[in-house]
Amino acid sequence: MNESLYHVSANPHVRDKGTTQNIMLDVIIALLPATIFGIYIFGVSAAITVAITIVTCVVAEYAYQKLMHQKITVSDLSAVVTGLLLAMNLPSGVPFWMPVLGGLFAIIVVKQVFGGLGQNFMNPALGARCFLMISFAARMTTFAYDGVTTATPLALMEQGKTVDVMKSFLGFIPGTIGETSALLLLIGGVYLVLKKVISPLIPCVYIVTTAIFVLLFGGHGFDLQYMASQVFSGGLMLGAIFMATDYVTSPITEKGKVIYGILLGVLTGLFRLFGPMAEGVSYSIIIANLIVPLIERITVPTPFGVVKVKGGKANE
C-alpha cells in the first residue's frame, strides 16, 4: 500500500451535526437586528435594496448551476447570506441596477467561477462591494440621513471634526444600510458565539488591534473618545464579526486567527489614517483573505510523530 496516498490534516478533526443551511440560518438571524434597524433608519429604499440584492444572488446562483448542469444548492441559504451582507454594505437608495450588478459579480465571478461554496478565495459580498466601489465610487460614498445627504462619522473625523460616540454606537448616523449600529451588530456577534457558529478570537483581535493602532498613530494622543469613535463607526463591527470570520477565507488554526486578526487591524488602521478614503475595512479583509493560505502554511501544527528536517520535508 502506498503510504504517500494518505494525507492526514492537522487536528482538530471536528465532528458536528450542523449543516451549511443551519449555519447560514444562524447568520441570517444574527444579521436581522441590524438589518431591521437599517430599514427603520433609512426607510423603504433600504428595504428595496435588501430585497433586490438577495433575490439577485439567489436567482444568479440557481441560474448558473442550472446552466452548468451542477447540483442546485440555493437551499443551503449561502446565496441569501451573500445577498444580505452585500445589501448591508450598500448605501440606501442606490439605483436598482447596482445591487443587481453587485449580486451577479458576487455569485458568479467571486463564488461560482472558482467552484462554488468552499472554493472562493475571498468573501463574495466584500468582493462585490469593492468592485462597486472601484467602478462607481461617487455613488457608493454618497450617504443620506433623515433625507439629507451628509458625511459619515469617519469622513468627519478625517476632516478633524469630532463625532457623537453614543450616536455611532447606537446607529443614528449616516452610513451603509447595515453598518451603523455597533450595538446591534455586537448583539448579533454574541448570538453567533453562543451558537458556536464563530469563534470570538478573530473579531476581538481585529477590533483591539485597530483600537491600539488608532491610539498610537491617530495623531490624537491617548484620546479614548477618538478611539471609540473609530471603532464604533464605519464597517469595522460588520466586517469583523460577519465577514472576517467567513469559514472559507479565514484561518482555521488558533495562531493563524491571531495573526490574521492583527493583520486586519493594522491594514484597517493604515487605510483609515493614511489612505485617501475614510474607510478601509473591505480592502483590509480582502487583502488578508489572499494571505490566509500563507498564514495557515506557517501556523499549521506538526502532526504527532512527525519531525521536521532541513529542506522543508518531514520524517516519521
Backbone torsions as a table, in degrees:
resi	resn	phi	psi	omega
1	MET	NA	134.1	-178.4
2	ASN	-82.0	109.9	-176.8
3	GLU	-69.4	-19.7	-179.2
4	SER	-67.8	-13.7	179.6
5	LEU	-77.1	-14.9	-178.9
6	TYR	-90.5	122.8	178.3
7	HIS	-123.3	98.7	-178.0
8	VAL	-94.2	118.8	179.8
9	SER	-77.2	164.3	-179.1
10	ALA	-70.5	151.8	176.5
11	ASN	-69.1	162.2	7.6
12	PRO	-85.4	147.6	174.1
13	HIS	-97.4	106.1	-170.8
14	VAL	-89.1	131.5	172.9
15	ARG	-118.0	121.8	-173.7
16	ASP	-148.1	145.3	179.3
17	LYS	-85.1	-5.6	-178.8
18	GLY	-65.7	144.2	178.1
19	THR	-111.2	164.6	176.3
20	THR	-57.2	-41.4	-179.7
21	GLN	-61.3	-43.3	179.6
22	ASN	-64.4	-41.6	179.6
23	ILE	-63.8	-46.6	-179.2
24	MET	-64.5	-35.5	177.6
25	LEU	-64.5	-40.7	176.9
26	ASP	-62.7	-39.9	178.0
27	VAL	-63.3	-42.5	178.6
28	ILE	-61.4	-45.5	178.7
29	ILE	-59.7	-42.2	-179.2
30	ALA	-66.3	-29.3	-179.6
31	LEU	-83.4	-18.1	-174.2
32	LEU	-58.5	-45.1	-179.3
33	PRO	-57.0	-46.9	-179.9
34	ALA	-68.0	-35.0	178.9
35	THR	-66.6	-47.6	179.6
36	ILE	-62.6	-40.1	178.4
37	PHE	-64.4	-40.7	178.6
38	GLY	-62.0	-39.7	177.3
39	ILE	-66.9	-38.5	177.7
40	TYR	-63.2	-41.9	-177.1
41	ILE	-74.5	-42.9	-171.0
42	PHE	-102.6	-7.6	171.5
43	GLY	88.3	-164.9	-173.8
44	VAL	-60.5	-34.8	-178.6
45	SER	-59.8	-36.0	178.4
46	ALA	-67.2	-42.3	178.9
47	ALA	-62.2	-39.6	179.1
48	ILE	-65.6	-42.5	179.0
49	THR	-61.2	-44.2	179.0
50	VAL	-61.4	-46.7	-178.1
51	ALA	-63.0	-46.3	-178.5
52	ILE	-62.1	-43.1	-176.6
53	THR	-66.0	-45.0	179.7
54	ILE	-63.6	-46.7	-179.6
55	VAL	-61.4	-42.4	179.6
56	THR	-59.6	-46.1	-178.0
57	CYS	-64.1	-43.0	-179.7
58	VAL	-66.0	-47.0	-179.7
59	VAL	-64.3	-40.4	-179.4
60	ALA	-63.4	-42.3	179.5
61	GLU	-66.7	-44.4	179.7
62	TYR	-61.3	-47.2	-176.8
63	ALA	-64.9	-43.0	-179.3
64	TYR	-62.7	-48.1	-178.2
65	GLN	-66.0	-34.1	178.0
66	LYS	-66.6	-45.7	-178.6
67	LEU	-67.7	-34.2	-178.7
68	MET	-88.4	4.0	-179.7
69	HIS	57.4	42.2	178.0
70	GLN	-103.1	167.1	176.1
71	LYS	-65.1	132.6	179.2
72	ILE	-78.0	122.8	-174.0
73	THR	-121.6	16.0	-176.9
74	VAL	-62.8	-20.6	-179.5
75	SER	-71.0	-12.5	178.6
76	ASP	-78.0	-4.7	174.3
77	LEU	71.7	4.1	179.9
78	SER	-65.7	-36.1	178.0
79	ALA	-67.3	-34.9	176.9
80	VAL	-64.3	-43.3	179.1
81	VAL	-63.3	-43.9	178.3
82	THR	-59.2	-45.6	179.2
83	GLY	-63.1	-42.5	-179.3
84	LEU	-65.9	-43.6	179.2
85	LEU	-64.8	-40.2	178.0
86	LEU	-63.7	-43.7	179.0
87	ALA	-60.7	-38.7	179.9
88	MET	-68.8	-16.7	177.9
89	ASN	-97.0	8.0	-179.5
90	LEU	-109.5	146.9	172.2
91	PRO	-67.9	151.3	176.8
92	SER	-71.0	149.2	175.5
93	GLY	80.2	13.1	176.4
94	VAL	-67.4	152.6	177.5
95	PRO	-56.0	145.7	-172.6
96	PHE	-59.5	-27.4	-177.2
97	TRP	-72.8	-19.5	-178.5
98	MET	-71.7	-47.9	174.3
99	PRO	-64.2	-30.0	176.2
100	VAL	-65.8	-48.9	179.6
101	LEU	-62.8	-42.6	179.1
102	GLY	-64.1	-41.6	178.7
103	GLY	-63.4	-42.7	178.0
104	LEU	-62.9	-41.8	179.8
105	PHE	-65.2	-43.5	-178.2
106	ALA	-61.7	-47.5	-174.3
107	ILE	-78.6	-47.7	-173.6
108	ILE	-82.1	-52.1	-173.8
109	VAL	-75.1	-49.4	-173.9
110	VAL	-83.5	-36.5	-173.8
111	LYS	-98.1	-63.7	-169.4
112	GLN	-71.7	-39.0	-179.1
113	VAL	-60.2	-29.5	-178.8
114	PHE	-94.2	8.4	173.1
115	GLY	116.0	1.4	178.3
116	GLY	89.9	-168.8	-176.9
117	LEU	-56.2	127.7	-179.9
118	GLY	98.9	-11.4	-178.4
119	GLN	-115.1	-11.7	-177.9
120	ASN	-68.0	141.8	-175.9
121	PHE	-91.2	-7.8	174.6
122	MET	-146.9	164.3	178.8
123	ASN	-64.1	122.7	-175.6
124	PRO	-58.8	-42.4	-178.6
125	ALA	-64.1	-42.3	179.1
126	LEU	-70.0	-36.8	176.3
127	GLY	-59.6	-41.9	179.1
128	ALA	-68.5	-39.2	179.1
129	ARG	-62.9	-44.0	179.4
130	CYS	-65.6	-36.6	176.0
131	PHE	-60.8	-45.1	179.0
132	LEU	-68.2	-36.5	178.5
133	MET	-63.3	-43.7	-179.3
134	ILE	-68.7	-38.1	-175.4
135	SER	-81.5	-36.5	-174.2
136	PHE	-135.4	59.6	-173.1
137	ALA	-58.7	-42.6	-176.5
138	ALA	-62.5	-44.6	-178.2
139	ARG	-72.2	-33.2	-178.7
140	MET	-75.7	-13.9	179.4
141	THR	-114.8	20.5	175.3
142	THR	-104.0	116.4	-175.3
143	PHE	-123.0	143.1	178.9
144	ALA	-124.7	147.3	176.7
145	TYR	-144.1	128.9	-174.4
146	ASP	57.4	34.9	177.1
147	GLY	78.7	4.3	-177.9
148	VAL	-119.1	130.4	176.4
149	THR	-71.3	126.8	-175.1
150	THR	-150.1	168.7	-178.5
151	ALA	-81.5	150.0	175.9
152	THR	-78.0	163.5	177.4
153	PRO	-55.3	-39.6	179.5
154	LEU	-63.8	-39.9	178.3
155	ALA	-66.0	-37.9	178.1
156	LEU	-65.4	-42.0	178.6
157	MET	-65.9	-34.3	177.9
158	GLU	-64.6	-27.4	177.4
159	GLN	-85.8	2.2	178.9
160	GLY	88.5	8.9	-179.2
161	LYS	-93.3	161.2	177.4
162	THR	-97.6	157.7	179.6
163	VAL	-128.4	161.4	178.9
164	ASP	-81.2	110.8	-176.7
165	VAL	-62.0	-41.8	-177.6
166	MET	-64.5	-39.7	177.6
167	LYS	-64.1	-38.7	177.7
168	SER	-65.4	-38.8	-178.9
169	PHE	-68.3	-42.1	-177.5
170	LEU	-80.6	-33.6	175.9
171	GLY	114.6	9.4	-179.1
172	PHE	-88.6	63.0	-175.5
173	ILE	-146.2	161.5	174.2
174	PRO	-73.8	154.7	-179.9
175	GLY	163.8	-167.7	175.8
176	THR	-74.8	169.1	-171.7
177	ILE	-57.2	-41.2	-172.5
178	GLY	-110.1	2.9	-173.3
179	GLU	-97.2	-10.5	-166.3
180	THR	-72.3	-40.1	-174.1
181	SER	-93.1	99.1	177.0
182	ALA	-62.8	-35.0	-179.2
183	LEU	-60.2	-51.1	-177.0
184	LEU	-69.7	-31.6	176.1
185	LEU	-68.4	-38.6	176.6
186	LEU	-65.3	-38.7	176.9
187	ILE	-61.7	-43.6	176.6
188	GLY	-62.1	-38.5	178.0
189	GLY	-65.2	-41.8	177.5
190	VAL	-61.4	-40.7	177.8
191	TYR	-59.3	-45.4	-178.8
192	LEU	-66.3	-36.0	177.8
193	VAL	-67.7	-44.6	179.7
194	LEU	-63.8	-33.4	178.2
195	LYS	-82.8	-1.6	179.9
196	LYS	60.3	32.5	175.4
197	VAL	-81.1	-38.1	177.6
198	ILE	-128.8	159.2	171.4
199	SER	-92.8	141.5	179.3
200	PRO	-74.0	-5.9	-173.0
201	LEU	-62.1	-51.9	-177.6
202	ILE	-62.5	-51.3	179.0
203	PRO	-58.5	-43.0	-177.3
204	CYS	-65.3	-47.4	179.7
205	VAL	-63.4	-42.2	179.6
206	TYR	-60.2	-51.8	-176.2
207	ILE	-66.6	-43.8	-179.8
208	VAL	-64.1	-41.7	178.7
209	THR	-62.3	-42.9	177.6
210	THR	-61.1	-44.0	-179.6
211	ALA	-62.0	-44.4	179.4
212	ILE	-65.2	-41.7	179.2
213	PHE	-60.7	-42.3	179.9
214	VAL	-64.1	-41.9	179.0
215	LEU	-64.2	-38.8	-176.0
216	LEU	-77.9	-38.0	-170.6
217	PHE	-122.5	6.3	-177.6
218	GLY	-75.4	-11.9	179.1
219	GLY	78.6	12.4	-179.8
220	HIS	-117.7	11.8	-178.2
221	GLY	67.6	-150.2	-179.5
222	PHE	-88.4	62.0	-177.6
223	ASP	-95.6	100.3	-176.8
224	LEU	-68.0	-30.8	178.9
225	GLN	-66.7	-41.8	177.9
226	TYR	-64.8	-41.4	178.9
227	MET	-62.9	-45.0	179.3
228	ALA	-63.7	-37.8	178.7
229	SER	-62.6	-39.3	178.2
230	GLN	-67.6	-40.5	-177.1
231	VAL	-69.9	-41.5	-175.1
232	PHE	-86.9	-8.5	-177.9
233	SER	-102.1	158.6	176.8
234	GLY	72.9	-156.5	-173.2
235	GLY	-96.7	15.6	-175.6
236	LEU	-61.1	-50.0	-178.3
237	MET	-65.0	-44.2	179.3
238	LEU	-62.0	-45.5	-178.7
239	GLY	-68.7	-44.3	-176.0
240	ALA	-65.5	-41.0	-174.1
241	ILE	-84.9	-42.3	-168.2
242	PHE	-107.2	-17.4	-177.1
243	MET	-119.9	-36.2	176.0
244	ALA	-66.9	-21.6	-177.7
245	THR	-92.8	6.9	178.7
246	ASP	-51.8	125.3	-176.6
247	TYR	-54.8	-41.5	-172.4
248	VAL	-72.1	-36.1	-169.9
249	THR	-111.3	13.9	177.4
250	SER	-122.1	156.7	-177.8
251	PRO	-66.4	156.3	178.1
252	ILE	-102.9	-18.5	-178.9
253	THR	-85.5	152.2	-178.8
254	GLU	-64.5	-46.3	178.0
255	LYS	-62.3	-39.0	179.2
256	GLY	-62.0	-40.0	178.9
257	LYS	-63.6	-38.5	179.1
258	VAL	-66.8	-46.7	179.0
259	ILE	-61.5	-43.3	179.1
260	TYR	-60.4	-46.2	179.8
261	GLY	-63.7	-41.1	178.1
262	ILE	-64.6	-44.2	178.3
263	LEU	-59.3	-43.6	178.5
264	LEU	-60.5	-44.9	-178.9
265	GLY	-64.3	-42.1	179.7
266	VAL	-66.0	-44.8	179.3
267	LEU	-62.5	-43.9	179.6
268	THR	-62.2	-43.0	177.0
269	GLY	-61.4	-43.7	179.2
270	LEU	-62.3	-47.0	-179.0
271	PHE	-64.2	-43.1	-176.7
272	ARG	-70.3	-43.4	-172.6
273	LEU	-87.8	-30.6	-173.7
274	PHE	-122.3	-3.7	-179.8
275	GLY	-88.0	171.8	-178.7
276	PRO	-75.5	-16.9	-179.6
277	MET	-114.8	155.5	-176.9
278	ALA	-71.6	-29.0	-177.1
279	GLU	-102.1	164.2	179.2
280	GLY	-162.4	6.3	-174.9
281	VAL	-64.6	-46.6	-175.7
282	SER	-60.2	-49.2	-178.9
283	TYR	-66.4	-34.9	179.1
284	SER	-62.8	-45.3	-178.0
285	ILE	-67.5	-40.8	179.7
286	ILE	-64.2	-44.0	178.1
287	ILE	-62.3	-44.1	178.9
288	ALA	-64.7	-36.6	175.9
289	ASN	-55.5	-40.9	-177.9
290	LEU	-69.4	-23.5	-178.0
291	ILE	-93.2	-9.5	-177.9
292	VAL	-54.1	-44.2	178.4
293	PRO	-55.9	-39.5	178.0
294	LEU	-67.9	-41.8	178.9
295	ILE	-60.0	-44.6	-179.3
296	GLU	-68.0	-34.1	-179.9
297	ARG	-63.5	-38.2	-176.5
298	ILE	-90.7	-8.7	-178.1
299	THR	-114.2	-6.3	-179.4
300	VAL	-65.1	130.1	-178.8
301	PRO	-70.2	150.4	178.1
302	THR	-74.4	129.0	178.8
303	PRO	-59.2	147.1	179.6
304	PHE	-58.1	131.9	178.9
305	GLY	91.4	-2.5	179.8
306	VAL	-107.2	131.8	179.8
307	VAL	-115.0	126.5	178.9
308	LYS	-76.0	138.9	177.2
309	VAL	-126.1	170.7	-178.6
310	LYS	-62.4	148.4	180.0
311	GLY	95.7	0.9	176.3
312	GLY	83.7	-0.6	-179.9
313	LYS	-91.8	169.1	-179.6
314	ALA	-133.4	142.9	177.8
315	ASN	-114.8	145.4	176.5
316	GLU	-91.5	NA	NA
